[in-house]
């Protein structure tokens, strides 16, 4: 929370242009928020492992225990993110663009918290789980972009509008980035595909569809983690 707060204040002090500040914050958040969510969630799960086993020895449903853990961790991370980022925005003013950033960052927090829980319940080894979590973060923030770039350049002679949209939907980080870029009204810098993104994602229907896809990314891994947790022999 303090990191986000001081980073935001520092950026607002350096530039009075709200759009530039939000763009800079977006570049920071797309890396930091998923990383913190993955690491904190994984470490918390294994530090609470003995307590979870104690709860399982009681007449308490496994679903209740897992859902309580998930809500506690995700709620604390989202509240921390919102307070750390919204406080400078209220002081300096950010408008609707800042609201979009808060929404995107909050959903990304939920997404990577869900992915971290899924990784944590798949293995008993804490170090292995942290390594897998970092691999998931590295894949979505860096490797996936390289794969998309390779596909676009390799098949540049073919119409890739629909394929590119599908590839973006398969990466919550890219989807959040595109939403923010479109809200900042700089999609023209993205070339031909930027016009396509603007046509679909720039509309209200496109915005809500993209938000729904991000929520889908948060729900499905959490559901899979719950399924594994209910069947797992602890």
Number of C-alpha atoms within 10 A of each C-alpha: 14 12 11 23 18 14 18 24 18 13 18 20 11 10 11 11 11 19 17 14 20 22 18 14 18 21 11 14 21 19 16 13 19 26 20 16 25 26 19 15 25 26 17 14 20 19 12 12 14 11 12 17 11 10 14 14 9 8 7 10 11 17 13 11 16 19 14 11 18 20 13 11 20 21 15 11 21 21 13 16 22 18 16 19 26 21 15 20 20 11 10 15 14 18 12 11 18 24 13 17 25 19 16 23 23 20 22 26 24 26 26 29 29 28 27 30 28 24 22 26 22 13 13 13 11 15 13 13 23 21 14 18 25 16 13 19 24 15 15 17 19 12 14 18 17 12 12 15 12 12 15 17 9 10 10 10 8 8 10 14 14 10 13 18 16 11 16 20 17 16 18 26 26 18 21 24 19 21 22 21 21 20 20 17 12 12 21 14 11 15 9 11 16 19 16 17 22 21 11 15 22 20 13 10 11 16 16 12 14 21 19 12 17 23 16 15 22 21 16 15 20 24 15 16 21 23 16 14 20 16 9 11 6 11
